[in-house]
Amino acid sequence: MPFQDHERTTIERAVTAFMERRRPPEAIRAELDLEHRIDGQSLEILERRPAWRGAPGETTELPVAKATFVRSRDHWRVYWQRADLRWHRYDPAPEVRTVQEFLDLVDEDAYCCFFG
């Protein structure tokens, strides 16, 4: 079930504040930028870069972090993408209570799993 309007608004506010802190300077955003995507019950943080071997203007998305809301348990499951290109549970904190806690984990990146 997709997020309700008030839930989506709360998520968007938190992600907007996160993006303001973490996005690179405007002068280099054509070469590297951060974005987010809400898909169903998941929130993904992505890096967008020009495609290495693509047509001019073509870009590549590199996943940074993902959180999936589990409504029945009222928590978010936290994931990071390993070199095998699969999502893995983030063992230092596999679950958090709020989207803000998830964004704080990604921002801190204490184990260098999200931004390397």
Protein Blocks (a to p, Z undefined) as FASTA:
>chain_A
ZZdfklmmmmmmmmmmmmmmmpccfklmmmoccddddehjaccdddddddfbbcehiacd
ddfbdcdddfknopacdddddfkopacddfklmbcfbfklmmmmmmnomnommnZZ
